[in-house]
Amino acid sequence: MAVVGGGYVGLWSALLCARAGQAVTVVSDRPWPLRDRDRSRGSDVLPSAANAGMVFPLWLDFDNVWERYGQADAVALCRASDAAVEEVRAFAELQGCPWRGVEHLLVATHPRQFALWQVLLDSLAWGGEGAVFRRVTADESQERLGAPFGAGLAFGNCATVDPHALLGALRDACLEAGVEIVEAHAREVAAVDDGVEIVGEDDRLAAGHAVLALGGRAAGSSALARHLRAEFTWIGVWEGVGAEVRPAPDDLACVSALDEQMHYLRRLEDGALLVGGSGPPRRPDEPSDEVRDGLRRLFPALVDRPPRTLYSGLIEVSEGLLPLVGSLHPRLHYASGLSGMGIASSRLLAGIVAERAGEQEEELGALACVDEHELEADRVDLA
Ligand SMILES: Cc1cc2nc3c(=O)[nH]c(=O)nc-3n(C[C@H](O)[C@H](O)[C@H](O)COP(=O)(O)OP(=O)(O)OC[C@H]3O[C@@H](n4cnc5c(N)ncnc54)[C@H](O)[C@@H]3O)c2cc1C
């Protein structure tokens, strides 16, 4: 089997297939160890190595999945994503990757947000899953975060992890399982008589099956572009921010404030504060005006303080906002559309990929993230 892409999706897929007895080669055009550029500053990070490290299952999408696929499918997908969190936890702990179970807070920066979450809460209550979220009052969010956030939700089965350590552990586990990892850019993947061919700059690789695990660059490939768009998301890390900005290190809470400015906030293990949001790549030392405004309102202490690092990377978002796994051809599979929630979802998609590429009976094959679009192609140009 050949996997194009050495991020979480590619490496999880490779690992599961290799453990099932297949010979696997991963083709990835990102060098390892990562160059400084990929780890610290700039606008071209490798998302699997440099994300915010917040792990969550898919319950936030419950109402969206219900609307499209029905209640039973929504429950099945969200429960499968809970199991994926558990799989990642077990792996991280076995490999010695720092993993911290936390309660994830979702707090409003605008009253309209809470109205949207009410739909989610109602759907969950109606579906018998009302215990997934706990309501958080504005007082509690302000007390825990030290900033003027509104009311929100809290949910368990979440965690934080060191993303770079997790990717490194996945690479090590792949190598240990006999996976070959080749550093090369793939230009094209094509189905041929009884298998597939990966066409590189100077070389070709033949395999029985191929898996496209391209991350944000999937949106630039000919066959997948119709169903995915790529967006930038950024992270800034500030040092020396004390108790004037919570969460304090021993009161770690993950915070999502789903407005234009901010999606992530958490304390890192070294005490630095990580803030992240959506938006275009910026000069590494200069937050955008929008970011500055958001910070001024929520965390004035950060406004004139230069971040230790500020970088952005691509995430890919599907039409239905769901992670997607499918096949363009019986031997050519793809796994994409993680919408910035890739740490747990990548494990879920990889389980489905491994069943397909291993031509095994599909236990997970009926989940709503299995793409029913008739995407047919026997040749794919890659970005
Ligand atoms: C700033 C930021 C913060 C984030 N925060 C979180 C978070 O807190 N929690 C969370 O769950 N998710 C988060 N995410 C999302 C998460 O990082 C991604 O969903 C996940 O890493 C995607 O994994 P992937 O394997 O699909 O893609 P990637 O990590 O993008 O890997 C894609 C791989 O494909 C390779 N590739 C692509 N095209 C080719 C080609 N033609 N030839 C050879 N190789 C190719 C690349 O070299 C790379 O190795 C964040 C993302 C960003 C950018």
The ligand as an ORCA input file, in Angstrom:
! r2SCAN-3c Opt
* xyz 0 1
  C      -2.760     26.414     13.347
  C      -3.530     25.121     13.470
  C      -4.075     24.742     14.698
  C      -4.789     23.547     14.809
  N      -5.236     23.156     16.034
  C      -5.845     21.941     16.179
  C      -6.241     21.474     17.464
  O      -6.027     22.107     18.487
  N      -6.872     20.262     17.538
  C      -7.104     19.493     16.437
  O      -7.669     18.395     16.567
  N      -6.711     19.897     15.195
  C      -6.087     21.100     15.062
  N      -5.679     21.528     13.822
  C      -5.971     20.671     12.671
  C      -5.031     19.479     12.585
  O      -3.706     19.898     12.787
  C      -5.202     18.869     11.197
  O      -6.570     18.551     10.973
  C      -4.390     17.589     11.029
  O      -3.057     17.793     11.405
  C      -4.463     17.168      9.585
  O      -3.672     16.027      9.415
  P      -3.448     15.507      7.944
  O      -2.629     14.289      8.028
  O      -4.759     15.426      7.236
  O      -2.694     16.705      7.197
  P      -1.288     17.427      7.371
  O      -0.799     17.458      8.748
  O      -1.428     18.711      6.614
  O      -0.299     16.491      6.570
  C      -0.401     16.385      5.160
  C       0.821     15.665      4.648
  O       0.679     15.490      3.253
  C       1.909     15.746      2.639
  N       1.597     16.049      1.238
  C       0.568     16.802      0.749
  N       0.608     16.804     -0.599
  C       1.674     16.009     -0.953
  C       2.230     15.624     -2.204
  N       1.697     16.011     -3.373
  N       3.332     14.804     -2.195
  C       3.879     14.363     -1.033
  N       3.391     14.716      0.175
  C       2.297     15.531      0.214
  C       2.517     16.860      3.450
  O       3.910     16.878      3.260
  C       2.134     16.411      4.860
  O       3.094     15.486      5.338
  C      -4.978     22.728     13.664
  C      -4.439     23.103     12.428
  C      -3.701     24.285     12.329
  C      -3.115     24.659     11.005
*
